[in-house]
Amino acid sequence: MSLPKIFLLALLSLSLQAGAQEAPPVVYNEDNCIDGQDLTAEDIDISRCPAIPAVPAPAPLGNSGQLVSLGAWELGQTAEGPVYKYGELSEPNGEEPRTLIYDGGTSVVNLGNLVCWAKGYYRLRKMLQNPPADYVKLRDAGFQVRFFQFQTDLRNGPTGFKEITSYMDHLVKWVTRIEPDGTCTQPTAGKFQTYLTNELVRRGLQN
């Protein structure tokens, strides 16, 4: 026994409506892979993020049309001992380990260090999408206009710079570090604001 035509049309209509309501799958990239996460939290989930690039890509500064340089990957100390080296990583190809290539040599980068670097990097990109007013004020005054992605030590001991730090007048060392227990300590939105407040006072720009 065939179904009434009106009933078939109703089923077809419902099917079309259901199809129309299905959202397209989200394609995650470096600028949306941590959407919805709390940037004040001590840790974030980067499982949706791509592998960090060979060189940190510039990040948009809100809707200003400006790009902020995120510098290079920098180490306080390599596994072999040389200190304060910066450069680029070997290309992400799905294989580990990757190496840091710097003037005078290379150093293998542990997976834990790569992950920690990535957490700082993707968090900074997200913060700059809606930049703190105090950062914009500092930048407009000509200070701290670019960043370096700094990690303390490939031997997994926190040495050297331990928090967000100014270098000269134009650079922010965006510091991630690995604690002896393997914990990744990252810059948070709260730590960034504390840094900015102190910088504005230091520069006489707090008012």
C-alpha positions in Angstrom: 0.0 0.0 0.0 1.6 3.3 -1.1 1.9 6.2 1.3 -0.3 9.3 0.6 1.4 11.9 -1.6 1.0 14.6 1.0 2.8 12.4 3.6 5.7 11.8 1.2 6.0 15.5 0.6 6.1 16.2 4.3 8.9 13.7 4.8 10.9 15.2 2.0 10.4 18.7 3.5 11.6 17.5 6.9 14.6 15.9 5.3 15.5 19.0 3.4 15.2 21.1 6.6 17.4 18.8 8.5 20.0 19.0 5.8 19.9 22.7 5.7 20.4 22.9 9.5 23.6 20.9 9.4 26.6 23.2 9.9 29.6 22.7 7.6 32.5 21.1 9.5 34.9 23.5 11.1 38.4 23.7 9.5 40.9 24.5 12.2 43.9 26.6 11.6 46.5 28.5 13.6 44.1 31.3 14.4 41.0 29.4 15.5 42.3 26.1 16.9 42.0 27.2 20.5 38.7 29.1 20.1 36.5 29.1 23.2 39.3 28.3 25.6 40.1 30.3 28.7 43.2 32.4 28.0 43.7 33.0 31.7 44.0 29.3 32.4 47.4 27.9 33.2 47.2 25.3 30.4 45.3 25.0 27.1 44.5 22.2 24.7 46.2 22.4 21.3 45.1 19.1 19.9 43.2 20.9 17.1 46.2 23.0 16.2 48.6 22.4 13.3 52.3 21.7 14.0 54.1 24.9 14.6 55.7 26.3 11.5 59.4 26.5 10.7 59.3 30.2 11.4 56.6 31.9 13.6 54.0 33.5 11.2 53.1 37.2 11.8 49.8 37.6 13.6 46.9 40.1 12.8 46.5 42.8 15.4 42.8 42.8 15.9 41.0 44.5 13.0 43.6 47.1 12.6 45.0 45.7 9.3 48.4 45.6 11.0 50.6 42.5 11.4 52.7 41.8 14.5 56.0 40.0 14.0 56.2 36.9 16.2 60.0 36.7 15.6 61.9 33.5 15.7 62.1 30.4 17.9 64.6 31.2 20.6 66.3 29.0 23.2 68.0 30.0 26.4 70.2 27.0 26.2 70.4 24.1 23.8 70.7 20.5 24.8 74.4 20.7 23.8 75.1 23.7 26.0 75.3 26.9 23.8 73.1 29.7 25.2 70.7 32.2 23.6 70.3 30.8 20.1 67.5 31.7 17.8 66.5 30.5 14.4 64.0 28.3 12.6 62.8 24.8 13.0 63.0 22.0 10.5 59.8 21.8 8.5 56.9 19.9 10.1 56.6 16.6 8.2 54.8 14.4 10.6 58.1 13.0 11.9 59.9 13.7 15.1 62.2 14.9 16.3 62.5 18.3 14.7 65.6 20.4 15.0 66.3 24.1 15.7 68.6 25.5 13.0 70.6 28.5 14.2 73.7 30.4 13.2 76.5 27.9 13.9 74.7 24.7 14.4 71.5 22.7 15.0 69.9 21.1 18.1 67.3 18.4 18.4 64.1 19.7 20.0 62.3 17.4 22.4 58.6 16.7 21.8 57.7 18.3 25.2 59.5 21.5 24.2 57.7 21.6 20.9 54.3 21.2 22.6 55.2 23.9 25.1 56.4 26.3 22.4 53.1 25.6 20.5 51.0 26.4 23.6 52.6 29.8 24.0 52.5 30.5 20.3 48.9 29.7 19.7 47.8 31.5 22.9 49.6 34.7 21.8 48.0 34.6 18.3 44.6 34.3 20.0 45.3 37.2 22.4 46.4 39.5 19.5 43.0 38.9 17.8 41.5 41.1 20.5 44.6 42.8 21.8 44.7 44.3 25.3 44.3 48.1 25.1 47.6 48.5 27.1 49.5 46.5 24.5 48.1 48.7 21.7 49.1 51.8 23.7 52.6 50.5 24.3 53.0 49.6 20.6 51.6 52.9 19.4 54.3 54.6 21.5 57.0 52.6 19.7 57.7 50.1 22.4 57.6 46.3 22.3 56.4 46.1 18.7 57.4 42.5 18.1 57.9 39.2 19.9 60.3 36.3 20.1 59.1 32.8 21.0 61.5 32.1 23.8 61.9 28.8 25.5 64.3 28.5 28.4 66.2 25.2 28.1 66.1 22.1 25.9 67.5 20.1 28.9 64.1 20.7 30.6 65.3 22.8 33.4 64.0 26.4 33.9 67.0 28.7 33.4 67.4 32.2 32.1 64.2 34.2 31.5 61.3 32.8 33.4 58.4 35.1 32.5 57.4 37.6 29.8 60.3 39.9 29.5 61.2 43.1 27.5 64.4 43.0 25.5 65.8 46.5 24.7 62.9 48.8 23.7 61.2 46.9 20.9 61.0 43.2 21.7 59.0 41.0 24.0 60.4 37.6 24.9 57.3 35.4 25.0 58.6 32.9 27.5 57.5 29.3 27.9 59.4 26.9 30.1 59.4 23.3 31.0 59.5 22.5 34.8 61.6 19.6 36.1 58.4 17.6 36.4 57.6 18.2 32.7 54.9 20.8 33.3 54.7 23.5 30.6 54.5 27.0 32.1 53.0 29.4 29.7 52.2 33.1 29.4 48.5 33.7 30.2 46.2 36.6 29.6 46.6 37.6 33.2 50.4 37.4 33.1 50.4 39.4 29.9 48.3 42.2 31.5 50.6 42.3 34.5 53.6 42.7 32.2 51.9 45.4 30.2 50.9 47.4 33.4 54.5 47.3 34.6 55.8 48.3 31.2 53.5 51.3 30.9 54.7 52.5 34.4 58.3 51.9 33.4 57.8 54.0 30.2 55.8 56.7 32.0 52.7 55.9 29.9 50.4 54.7 32.6 48.0 57.7 32.3 
